[in-house]
């Protein structure tokens, strides 16, 4: 018999508006990796315009830029604040997921 498990999903909000969740986290991670918003959006199956819109919405809520052109190139990357936000969110997700699983095992011990 298969064991029961638990799944959780986290996101950050400000005044009820989405700042960062699974989709935006993936977008920013790919942008940082590829250096291109167009390529990151394509890999996620979204339009460049939709991807840029999500970034702009988030920047407006935060009050600071997430992305910038890298010096001397056409490559786009995360600002220091953008990279820190992404890193802190990923660390939070991992730690919080472990805690949720501990609580789950407490209330639903393996049989």
C-alpha positions in Angstrom: 0.0 0.0 0.0 1.3 3.5 -0.9 2.2 5.8 1.9 0.4 9.1 2.4 2.3 12.2 1.9 1.8 16.0 2.0 2.5 18.7 -0.6 2.7 22.4 0.0 3.2 25.4 -2.2 4.4 28.8 -0.9 4.2 32.3 -2.4 5.0 35.8 -1.2 2.3 38.5 -1.3 2.1 42.2 -0.5 -1.3 43.7 0.1 -2.9 40.5 -1.3 -0.9 40.8 -4.6 1.4 38.0 -5.7 5.1 38.9 -5.5 6.8 35.6 -5.9 5.5 32.0 -6.4 6.4 29.0 -8.4 6.0 30.5 -11.8 7.8 33.8 -11.1 10.5 31.9 -9.2 11.1 29.7 -12.3 11.1 32.7 -14.6 13.7 34.6 -12.5 15.8 31.5 -12.1 15.9 30.8 -15.9 16.5 34.5 -16.6 19.5 34.4 -14.3 20.7 31.2 -15.9 20.1 32.1 -19.6 20.7 35.9 -19.5 17.7 36.4 -21.8 14.0 37.0 -20.8 12.9 35.9 -24.3 14.6 32.5 -23.9 13.4 32.1 -20.3 9.8 32.9 -21.4 10.0 30.5 -24.3 11.3 27.7 -22.1 8.3 28.2 -19.8 5.9 28.3 -22.7 4.9 31.9 -22.2 5.2 35.0 -24.3 7.9 37.6 -23.8 5.2 40.2 -23.2 3.6 38.1 -20.4 7.0 37.4 -18.8 7.9 41.1 -18.9 4.5 42.0 -17.5 5.0 39.6 -14.5 8.4 41.1 -13.8 7.1 44.7 -14.0 4.1 43.9 -11.7 6.5 42.4 -9.1 8.9 45.4 -9.4 6.0 47.8 -8.9 4.9 46.0 -5.7 8.4 45.8 -4.3 9.4 49.3 -5.2 12.7 48.2 -6.7 14.0 46.5 -9.9 14.5 42.8 -10.1 16.3 42.8 -13.4 19.0 44.8 -15.2 21.1 44.8 -18.3 24.5 43.5 -17.5 27.4 45.9 -18.1 28.7 46.0 -21.7 26.3 43.4 -23.0 22.7 42.8 -24.1 22.3 40.1 -21.5 19.7 40.6 -18.8 20.3 39.5 -15.3 19.0 39.8 -11.8 19.8 42.9 -9.7 21.5 42.2 -6.4 18.2 42.6 -4.6 16.5 40.4 -7.2 19.1 37.6 -6.7 18.8 38.0 -2.9 15.0 37.8 -3.0 15.1 34.6 -5.2 17.8 33.0 -2.9 16.0 33.8 0.3 12.7 32.5 -1.1 14.2 29.3 -2.2 15.9 28.8 1.2 12.6 29.6 3.0 10.7 27.1 0.7 13.1 24.3 1.5 13.1 24.9 5.3 9.4 25.4 5.5 8.7 22.3 3.5 10.9 20.2 5.8 9.0 21.6 8.8 5.6 20.8 7.2 6.7 17.3 6.6 7.8 16.9 10.2 4.4 18.0 11.4 2.7 15.8 8.9 4.7 12.7 10.2 3.7 13.7 13.8 0.0 13.6 12.9 0.1 10.9 10.3 2.8 8.4 11.4 3.8 5.6 9.0 1.8 2.5 9.6 
